[in-house]
Amino acid sequence: MLSFPYALRFLFATRPAVMGRVLGIVYRTLATHQIRKAGHTQRSARTGAVTLIQRFGSALNLNIHFHMLLLDGVYTGGHAVQAQPRFQRVKAPDRAELEQLAYAISERTGCYLERQGLLVRDLDNSYLALEPQDDTGLEGVLGSSITYRIAVGPHEGRKAFCLQSLPPAGSLEESNARVAKVAGFSLHAGVAAACHERQKLERLCRYITRPAIAEPRLSLTPSGNVRYQLKTPYRDGTTHVIFEPLDFMARLAALVPRPRVNLTRYHGVFAPNSPHRAWVTKAGRGRGANRKVLEEGEEDTPAARRSAMSWAQRLKRVFRIDVETCQACGGAVKIIASIEDPVVIQKILAHLEQATPVREVVQLPGPRAPPDGRG
């Protein structure tokens, strides 16, 4: 996980194209480190990653950061027609390596922004040279959300109201944790999943793809304000954040990404145009899919190219809605059609409502008095 200084969070929120360029810098830095650590060059080995761009923090603040699922090794070979890539594992980075990577990412990001004219450096400090891009006031809302301030209302510009308790004793961060912090950049690499730990990997994927708001922790105060409970208290003891209704809507507006901004990115061997994606993914899809099928002698059918989960399986996996099991008898249900026309759906529901017999409500007799004990 990689987080950024406040100024870069605002830059990424207002200029998504710059965020994409910086993400490319981050991946190339990490991928080069993996390949060199394995003893190869970029011509003889390659790696891959999947990045989830998360826009929110635990207090519903705008906090753009990268959750990157990076391979713990590299693929070698696969250049010849009949050669299949071979995976070579690499040891996890230690704190010193993470500090070097964080420093390299910060320096390369700064150099890129300076070449684009977005960063100005002098002898004392560095600052972003940005001009307002819209007159809608959205940039002010974004800036307030990033800095934990109230965006609208009579208390505009003040810090958001928080509920605090006694802070926990001691530091929450372990001395040997795989975390590096350089110039506002924070690089964390403390979570790993082995190839057989599929459930752990799924939990990790669910965590980084979770929505911004956890509804069970959202409530209303007696005065009508919105109270949001933090999952984990801050180091200063903050447990809840209180919003006025209008400011809460402004917080939600700041978390919405701009149109046509993809928050899931694929890199390296996982990229859609990578010739090695068909080899390293279970579905076998990608530019190398045709070559792989021809070598194995299998028929190149659309079903083979789309051997992922069906929409019913995804519905059950994500929302726990099982449409393949009968609720009445528990037997298997066969899906025969998918109806999406609202007019047809309305007619079917109206027919079912008319055809369903109305069940008569049987009134049970009232409770009787206990026996009086006479024989």
Buried (B, 14 or more C-beta within 10 A) or exposed (E): BBBBBBBBBBBBBBBBEBBBBBBEBBBBBBBBBBBBBBEBEEEEBBBBBBBBBBBBBBBBBBBBBBBBBBBBBBBBBBEEEEEEBEBBEBEEBEBEBBBBBBBBBBBBBBEBBBEEEBBEEEEEEEEEEBEEEEEEEBBBBBBBBBBBBBBBBEBEEEEBBBBEEEEEEEEEEEEEEBBBBBBEBBBBBEEEBEEEEEEEBEEBBEEBEEEBBEEEEEEEEEEEBBBBBBEEBBEEEBEBBBBBEEBBBBBBBBBEEEEEEEEEBBBBBBBEEBBBBBBBBEBBBBBBBEBBBEEEEEEEEEEBBEEEEEEBEEBBEEEEEEEBEEEEEEEEEEEEEEEEEEEEEEEEEEEEEEEEEEEEEEEEEEEEEEEEEEE
